[in-house]
Amino acid sequence: MQLLGRIVDMGIKDANNMGAAMAPAAVDTIVSHFKDTGRKPSYYDAIITGDLGHIGKDIVSDMMMTYGYNVKPNYNDCGVLIFDKEAQDTHSGGSGCACCGTVFSGYLFNELKNKKYNKILLVATGALMNSTSSQQGESIPGIAHAVSIENTF
């Protein structure tokens, strides 16, 4: 099952705060998924966003609570999983479009294969900007698409 997200623009203009720019789009997509399917966060072994880092992850957790969904027990972010913040001095975590694909095709796929995870909601996030728009002080809209993956191994 897949869900195409909507563009969400919360007026974030700081290109150094991409997690904050993309997190509202992730929340919009996850909430829409739960409403469309009637599922709750506990349905999934893991809910994983793609490249929000530590700051964006915290924003998602907090915003989801305002909608009545506690995702903290099974929620994580690819940008958090791919790097060790302290050992690698990455500050907020990883970023970039490759985080989601890399973490899924390596770590998460193995967790499915080994049956540690049987149901994953993978939410890839993105920022709709370029170097010129951020230099001009424009806001950074975000978007997120989700795919529900269930184990068939």
C-alpha positions as CSV (number, residue, x, y, z in Angstrom):
1,M,0.0,0.0,0.0
2,Q,1.3,3.4,-0.9
3,L,0.2,7.0,-0.2
4,L,1.3,10.0,-2.1
5,G,1.8,13.0,0.1
6,R,0.8,16.6,-0.2
7,I,3.1,19.6,-0.3
8,V,3.2,21.2,3.1
9,D,4.8,24.6,3.7
10,M,5.1,25.8,7.3
11,G,7.2,28.8,6.3
12,I,10.6,27.4,7.4
13,K,13.3,29.4,5.6
14,D,16.4,28.1,7.2
15,A,18.2,25.7,4.8
16,N,20.2,24.4,7.8
17,N,17.0,23.2,9.4
18,M,15.7,20.7,6.8
19,G,14.2,18.4,9.5
20,A,11.9,21.2,10.6
21,A,11.0,22.0,7.0
22,M,10.1,18.4,6.1
23,A,8.6,17.1,9.4
24,P,5.2,18.6,8.9
25,A,4.8,16.9,5.5
26,A,5.8,13.6,7.1
27,V,3.2,14.1,9.8
28,D,0.5,15.0,7.2
29,T,1.2,11.8,5.3
30,I,1.4,9.5,8.4
31,V,-1.9,11.0,9.8
32,S,-3.6,10.6,6.4
33,H,-2.4,7.0,6.2
34,F,-3.8,6.2,9.7
35,K,-7.1,7.9,8.9
36,D,-7.4,6.2,5.5
37,T,-6.6,2.7,6.8
38,G,-8.0,2.9,10.3
39,R,-4.7,1.7,11.5
40,K,-2.9,2.9,14.6
41,P,0.9,3.3,15.2
42,S,0.9,0.0,17.1
43,Y,0.0,-1.8,13.8
44,Y,3.5,-1.4,12.6
45,D,6.7,-2.9,14.1
46,A,8.5,0.2,12.8
47,I,7.5,3.6,11.4
48,I,10.5,5.1,9.7
49,T,10.9,8.5,8.1
50,G,13.6,9.4,5.6
51,D,16.2,11.9,6.5
52,L,14.7,14.2,9.1
53,G,17.5,13.7,11.6
54,H,17.2,14.1,15.4
55,I,15.5,17.5,15.3
56,G,12.9,16.5,12.6
57,K,12.3,13.2,14.4
58,D,11.5,15.0,17.6
59,I,9.2,17.4,15.7
60,V,7.3,14.4,14.2
61,S,6.9,12.7,17.5
62,D,5.5,15.9,19.1
63,M,3.2,16.8,16.2
64,M,1.8,13.3,16.0
65,M,0.8,13.6,19.7
66,T,-1.3,16.7,18.8
67,Y,-3.3,14.4,16.4
68,G,-3.7,11.8,19.1
69,Y,-1.1,9.3,17.8
70,N,1.8,8.2,20.0
71,V,4.5,7.0,17.6
72,K,7.4,7.1,20.0
73,P,7.5,3.4,20.8
74,N,8.1,2.3,17.2
75,Y,9.2,5.4,15.4
76,N,12.7,6.2,14.1
77,D,14.3,8.1,11.2
78,C,16.8,7.0,8.6
79,G,19.0,10.0,9.2
80,V,19.2,9.0,12.9
81,L,19.8,5.3,12.1
82,I,22.5,5.8,9.5
83,F,24.9,7.9,11.6
84,D,26.2,7.9,15.2
85,K,25.6,11.5,16.2
86,E,28.3,11.6,18.9
87,A,31.0,9.4,17.3
88,Q,30.7,10.9,13.8
89,D,29.9,14.5,14.9
90,T,26.9,14.7,12.6
91,H,24.9,17.0,15.0
92,S,21.3,16.4,13.8
93,G,21.9,13.2,11.9
94,G,22.1,12.2,8.2
95,S,20.4,13.9,5.4
96,G,19.9,13.4,1.7
97,C,17.7,11.4,-0.6
98,A,19.8,8.3,-0.2
99,C,19.2,7.9,3.5
100,C,15.8,6.3,3.1
101,G,16.9,4.0,0.3
102,T,20.1,3.0,2.0
103,V,18.6,2.2,5.3
104,F,15.7,0.3,3.8
105,S,17.8,-1.8,1.3
106,G,20.3,-2.7,4.0
107,Y,19.2,-2.6,7.6
108,L,15.3,-2.7,7.3
109,F,15.3,-5.3,4.5
110,N,17.4,-7.6,6.7
111,E,15.1,-7.0,9.7
112,L,12.2,-8.1,7.5
113,K,14.1,-11.1,6.2
114,N,15.0,-12.1,9.7
115,K,11.4,-11.5,10.8
116,K,12.3,-9.0,13.5
117,Y,10.0,-6.6,11.6
118,N,6.9,-7.8,9.8
119,K,5.2,-4.5,9.1
120,I,6.9,-1.3,8.3
121,L,5.6,2.1,7.4
122,L,8.4,3.8,5.4
123,V,7.9,7.5,4.8
124,A,10.4,9.1,2.4
125,T,10.6,12.9,2.9
126,G,11.8,15.6,0.7
127,A,12.3,19.4,0.5
128,L,11.1,21.3,-2.6
129,M,13.8,23.9,-2.9
130,N,17.0,24.7,-4.7
131,S,20.0,26.8,-3.9
132,T,18.6,29.9,-5.5
133,S,15.2,29.8,-3.6
134,S,16.9,29.5,-0.2
135,Q,19.3,32.3,-1.0
136,Q,16.3,34.5,-1.9
137,G,14.7,33.8,1.5
138,E,11.8,31.8,0.2
139,S,10.2,29.1,2.4
140,I,11.1,25.5,2.0
141,P,8.0,23.3,1.3
142,G,8.2,19.7,2.2
143,I,6.6,16.5,0.9
144,A,6.5,12.9,2.1
145,H,5.3,9.7,0.5
146,A,4.6,6.5,2.4
147,V,4.7,2.8,1.6
148,S,3.4,0.1,3.9
149,I,5.6,-3.0,3.7
150,E,4.4,-6.3,5.1
151,N,6.6,-9.4,5.5
152,T,6.1,-12.2,3.0
153,F,9.3,-14.1,3.8
